[in-house]
Amino acid sequence: MKFGMKPAIITTLLIIAIVSTTAMSIGALDLGDVAKVGGVAFIVDKFGGQINSFINKLTANKNLSSTEATAVVPILSMGGGGYIGAVQVIGSKENVAKTKAVVQIESNATFGKNIRVKALVPVGSKTTSKIKRIYGVGVSAIIDIRI
């Protein structure tokens, strides 16, 4: 075997190993969920401003003071970190600008009856790995996106 062929064979074997490992990993993913997460992200990034304007007209938020603002941001699932919807947030311009997403946290409690709670917490990141709550911002509308 010639010296120049050895690196080519080793490179080919490495590529085959990487491709087959990647294919096995992708096979474990639910591509429908990936499409939904990507679809929500696309819609919020592309049409968030238009959705925000529509909600402001719908809720008569046209007379916000110069210090208040609204914005449409994605809802993140606390467990999976995927985009599961969108909300409009409202608050001071400074705090709304810091809000990149809202994390949905779910829990069950028993107070005489079973109660399910969904808390929507404005945060300064689009991932659930480094959550920093943004105070002074509330959720003013929930946006259902059918994908």
N, C-alpha and C positions, 0 to 999 in steps of 0.2 A: 504494500500500500504506500502510495506517495505521501510525503509529508504534508502537502497542501490539502489532502482529502480528510485527514484526521480532524482538524477544526471544523470542517463542513459537516462531518458526521456527528460530532459532539453537539454542534449548534442545532442540527436537525432534531436530534434526540431531546435536547432541552426544550425546543419549541413544541414537540409532540407532548412532552410531559406537562408543560404549562397549559396548553390548549385542552388536554383531557381533564386536568384538575379544574380549570375554569368551567368547562362544560358540566362537570358533576356539580359544581357549586350553583350554577345557573339553574340546573334541573330542580334543585331544592326550592327555588323561589317560586312564588305564585305570581305569574306575570300579570294577572288581572289586578292584583294589589299594586304592583309596580306601576301599571298604567294609571290607576286611580290616583296614586300619590303624585305622579308626574303631571296628571291632568289638573289636579287641584293647584299644584304649584304654578303651572303655566297660566291657568285662568286668573289666579290672584296676581301674579306678576304682570300679566298682559292687560287685564281689565279691571284691576283693583281701583284705579282712579274713577273709572266710569261707574262701577258698582257703588263706590262711596258717594258720588254725586247723586245717583238715583236714590239711595237711602236717605240722603240729606233732604231731597225734595219730598220723598214719601213721608218723612217724620217732621217736616217743617223746620229743619235745622239750618235754614238759609241765613238766619240772623245771628250766627255765632260771633262772639266778640273777637277782637283782634288777638286776644291771648289764648283762645280755644281752637281746637282742631279735631278733626275726625280722620280716620284712615281704615282701610280694609287690610287685614293681616290674616295669615293662615292659622288654623287651629292645629296644634300638634297633639298626638296621642302620647300620654305619659309613658305607657308601656313600650310602644314600638317606635315612637319618634317620628312616625309618618304623618304627612299632612292628611287630615281627615275632614276638613271643611274650612270655612272662613267666617270671620266676624268683623263688625265695625267696632272700633274702639273710639272713645271720646275722652278728652281731658285737655290739659294745657298743651300748647304747641310743643313745648320742650319735651314733655313726657310722652306725648304721642309719637314724636319723632324717634324717641328711644325704643319704642315698642316695635319689635320685629315679628312677634307671634303671640298667640295665646295658648297656654298649655291646659288641656282638659284633664282633670284628675277626678277619677270616679271612686266612690266608696259606698259601702252599705253600712247601715246602723240600725239598731233596734231601740226605739223609744215607745214601747207599748205596741207598735206596729213596725213592720219592716219598712225602712226608708232608704231609697237610693239617692245619693247626692252626686251631682256633677259640678265641680268647681271650675270656673274659667279664670285663669290667672295670667294677666299680661306679663310678658317677659321680654328681655332685651336680646334674645338670640333665636335663631331658627332651628336650633338643635336642643335636645333635652339633656345634653351632657353637662353644660355649664349654665344652669338656670339662675337668672338674676331677676327677681320680681321688680316690676316697674310700678311704683305706688302713684296714686293720683290719676289712674287711668281706669276706666270702666268699659264694660261691653255694652254697646247700645243696640246692636242688632246681630242676629245669627243668620248666616247665609248658607242655604242648602245648595250644594252643587251636585247635579246628577252627572255621573261620568259613565 
